[in-house]
Every structure is written in structure tokens, then in C-alpha cells.
Amino acid sequence: MGKDLAERFPAARDTFRAIDEALAFPLSDLMFAGPEDELTQTHNAQPAILAHSAAVFAAVHAAGPAPAAAAGHSLGEYSAYVTAGGLTAPDAARLVRKRGELMHQAGTERPGTMAAVLGLATAQVEAACREASHDGAVATPANLNAPDQTVISGDPDAVRRAGEACKARGAKRVIPLKVSGAFHSPLMAPAASHLRIALDRAPFRDPGFPVIANATAEPVHDAARARRLLTDQLTTPVRWVDCVRNAAALAGDGARFIEIGPGNVLAGLVKRIVAGANVVSLGTADEVEKFLEAA
């Protein structure tokens, strides 16, 4: 993970090194060589994904004009603040490692689960979650990924009931997810309160261009609001559909979406949200080199 970037781009290599130093832990060794079961643990996976995104950005940020806006899905919102200068990559890595630890702890104290609902409108998923939430058990939309793709989150029994209600409403599939907690739901409230302390202590700066917040889908221009909304993000849905639409509106005609980091899942979602969207994914060294050659 990211090894090809470190080998070909000095700026990416420097980014990995700075994050290793900030964490006092050789995260890059774990990324490059595994073992995978250790890398995929929440407290390692979150800073690893951020480090990968930050390394890509370090390699390409000088090419082309400054972005009109940035957005990131869940922990990717921290990467968005790195691109906008609100956080340094090392400071962001420390925050997301803490975030991962807190989320895992909250999931241990009150076990929860998540499930992806495919082929059903968001409003119908919301209604199913309301119907399934009773007797102290909660189910709620967590990731509004596309107009017909929503991830639900909460107590296991409530999520199971909500999934059944979604199928009754015509959902094509309901897929249980392998997660360690009910992320982006009220079950993460204990993690959010502790995360707010870490965010308040972090050297946050006003972003150089707007970052679209997951919690509100609105552009953020100042550090104080960023801290508050990153805290809210743990217990509220990721409003990705509206984030993408509002980012496109800020960029105007001819907007180009550039996904940075591992994989191309977000690129696929963007194409489903914005018809005819111009999207490029930058995750591998080959993709970065091709992008730089065309810049």
C-alpha cells in the first residue's frame, strides 16, 4: 500500500516519513509489507488511508490550478483538510489514529453493526430505520452514498429489522458489513466527546479553499467550524450525495473531480451522482505519473 509512490516520488516518501515520525510508529512499513490483518485494524487502517491520500497529494499538488473545493468521505474529510491546508499530514494522521481508537472502543462498549442497502431511495431507507428503531434500539442512515445506495448503522437487532423493512419496500439487496461498530450513528457519542478534545488541541488552521462537510454538506471556511463538524460527523450521516452536488456547484461548468488515495470507489459514486462527471482517480504511481504528464 503506497510503496510504489514512495519509490518514485520524493514528496510522497517525505510524507510517509513525516507521518511515521508523528505517530512514533513505522506505519509505512506496515503499509508496504503488512501483515494485512494488522494493517486493517481500525486504528492502523485510518491513518494508513490518510497517509496514502496525503502522499498522492504531495506528489501532484503543484500541477494545475488550486481546487475550487475539497470533500472526503468519512475519514477522507481529514484528507480533504490536508489538501486545503487546514491540517498538516502528520497532525491529521495523529487525529485519525485517535479517532480509530475511540471508534473501536465505542464499538466494544456498545456493539453495533452496519449494512448496505442497494436499489432503494434514501427516503424509503429513512422510513425503514424509523420503523425499526424502538425499545431503546437504534437504526439510522449512516452513509448516503448515492441516490439508491445507503448504508445503515446502529444496534444489531434494529439494523436487522431495518434491513427487512427495506427489502419489504423493494430494496434489491441488503448486505451486512464487517465493521467493529455502528459508525456515523448515535452509538458513537462517547467517541465523539473524546474526539472533540483531540480536535480542540490540534493545530487547525482555516482552510485555503472550502471543504464540504459530511455532516451538513455545506462548505467550511474556518477552523472552529471544521472542528465542530468533524466531531458531529461521528454521530451523523455522511451526506455524500449532497457533498458531491455542492462541490460541483462551487466548481461550476467543466468541473473535474480528482479522487486521491487508494481505490476508485468514490469516482464510481460521483459518476452516479453527477451525470457526465469528469472524474480521475489517483492512487498508484502509474496513475500519478500519467496525471502529471498531462498537466
N, C-alpha and C positions, 0 to 999 in steps of 0.2 A: 504494500500500500504506500504509494508515493515515492518508492525507491528510484524509479526512472526519472522523476522530477529532480530529486537531489543529485543524481548523477549528471544531468545535462544542464541544470540552471543554478548558477551560484546563488542567486537571490532566494531560490526555493531551499537550497541547502542551508543557507544562513537562517531562514525562517524556522526550519526544523531544529537547528541547533539552539536558537534563542528560546524556543518553547521547551526543549529538554532542560535547559538551564532554569527556566522559570518554574518548572514542575519539580526540579531536583530529582529527575527520574528520566531514564533514556527512552522516552516514548517512541522516538523514531526507530530505535532498534526493534521494539515490539511491532511497530507498523511494517517495517521492512521484512522481518523474519518470523513474526509470530512468537509463541503459538496462538493460533486463531481463537481458541476458547478463552484465552486471557485477553486478547485484543477486543473481543466482542462484549466483554463485561462493561456495563453502563459507564462506570467511572473512567474506563480507558477509551471506550468507543467514542464518547462525546468529544474529548479533546483531540482524538485522532482524526475524526472527521473535520473538526475545525482546523487542525494543523494542515491537513491536505488542502482544504479550501484556501487557507492563508498562503500556502506555498505557491499554489497556482496563481493567485492574485499578485503575489510578489514578482512572479515571472512575467506577467502580462500588463501590469497596471500602467506602465508608461506608454503603451501602444494605444493610439486613438484618443478621442475626447473623454473628458470626465463623465461618469454616468449621470443620467438625469435623476436616478433614484436607485435604491437597492432594497431587496427584500430577501428574507430567508425563511425556510420552513422549520418551525420549532427551534432546535438548537442552531439552525442556519441563520437565525436572526442575529446571533452573536457574530457570525462571519460577516453578515451584512454591515454591522457596525465597524468591523475591522476595515472593510473596503472603504467606508465613509470617513475613516479617521477618528471615530468615536472611541475606539479601543485599540490598543496595540495587540498584536497577535499573542504575545506572551501573557498579557493581562487577561485577554479573552479566554485563553487556554486554562488559566487558573480558575476563572469563573465557571467554565463549563465542567471542569473536573469536579468542583464543589457541587455544582448543580446535579451532576450524575450521582454523586454520593448521597445527596439529600433525597433525590427521587427514589433511589433504591431503598433508602431507609424508610421512607414513607410507604413504599410498596410492601415492605416487610411488616411494618406495624399494622397496616390495614390492607391486606391483599386485594388486588383488583385485577382487572383484565381489560382487553380491548378486542374489537372485531371490526373488520372492514365490510361495509355494506355496498354492494355493487348493483347498479341498474335501478336505483330508486332516487327520486328527487329529495333534496335536502329537507324540504318542509315535511315530507312524509316520514323521514327518519326522525326528525324532531318530535313529531306527534307520537311515534312509536316509543321513543325514550320517555316522554311524559307518561304514557300509559304504563310503562314498565317500572317506573320509579314509585315505590310505595313501601310501607313498613320499614322505613329507615334505609332502604337500599336505593342506590342512585345509578341511573344510566343517563348518559348525556352525549351529544355530538362532540367529538374531540378534534377531528381534522376534517375541515370542509374542503376536500382536495379537488373536486370537480363537481359540476352540476349534478352528476349522477354517481358520485363516489364519495362516501362519508365514512369516516372511522368513528365508532362509538366507544365509550370508555366508562368504567365505573365498577360497582360491586359485581362479582361474577353472576349471581342469580339474576340481578337486574339486567345485565348485559345479555344474558341468555334469553330472558323474556323479551327484551327489545329486539333481539335478532329474530325471534319467532314472529313478533309483530311486524317486522319489516318484510319477512317472507310472505306473511298474510296480505301485505299491501302490494306485493308484486315484485319485491327485490329479486334480482337474478341469482345472486349468491350472497351469503354471509360467511365470511372467512375469519375464524378465530386467529388472533395474532399471538406470537410468542413474545411476551413482554414481561417485565418484572414489576409492573404496577399499572394503575389506572391513570395514565398521563393525561394532562390537559382536562382534568376533572376536579371537582371539589375534594376528592380524596387526596390531592396533592397539597392541601392547605398547610400542613405542617412544614413541608419542604419550602413552600413559598415564603413563609415568615422568616425562615433562616436565610433563604437566598437573598431576601431584601437587605439583610445586614451586610452580606458579602458585596452586593451591588453598591450599597452606600459607601463602602470602604474603598471600592475600586476607583482608580483614576480615570473616570469617564470624562470625555470632552464632547462638546457639541459636534454632531456630525457635519462633515463638509458638504454633504448633499442629503436630501431626505431619505430616511429609512422607513419603509412601510411596516407598521407594527402588526404582528399576528393578532393581537387581542382586539384591535379596533379597525384594522385595515386602513388606517389613516397615516399620513406622513408625519414623521417625528423630526423635529429640528433642534431639540435641546436635550442636554444630558439628564436633567431632572425627570423629564417625561419619559425618556428612554428607560431609566432605572425603574420607574413605576410600572411601565407596561411590560418590561421583561419579568417583573415579579408576577403581574397579573397573568402572564402567558401560561404559567404552570397550571392554573386552575380554570382557564377559559379556552374555548375552541380556537384552533388555528384557522383563521378565516382566509384560507389561501385563495379561493376564487376571487374574492373582493380585493385581496392584496395585489394579485396579478392585474386585474382590471384597472385598479387605481394607479399602479405603476405604469401601465400602458398609456393611461390618460396624461400622466405627468410627462412622459417621453414624447407624446404627440405622434403625428404621422410618420411612418417609416421607422417606428421603434424596433430596436433589435434587443432581444433578450439573450444574455450571456450567462449560462449556468456554469459555476465554478465548483469544483470538488468531485468526489467520487461518484461515478454513475451518471445516468441521464434521466432519472425518474421525473425530476421537476420539468425538464424540457418536454416530456410527454404530456404532463399535466397542463403546461402553458398552451400547448397546441390545441388542447381540448377546451380551453377557456377562451382564448383569443383566436378567432378564425384567421387562418393565413399567417399566423405569427412567424416572424423571422427569429429562429432560435438556434443557438450554437452551444454545445456542451464542451467544456474544457476540463478534463480530468487527468488525461495521460500526457506524457511528454510529447508524443507524436501530435496529439491534438493541439497542444500549446504551440509547438513549432509551426504547424500549419497556419494557425491563427496569426502568429507573429509575421510570417512570411506574406500574408495577405493584407496586413495592417498598413 
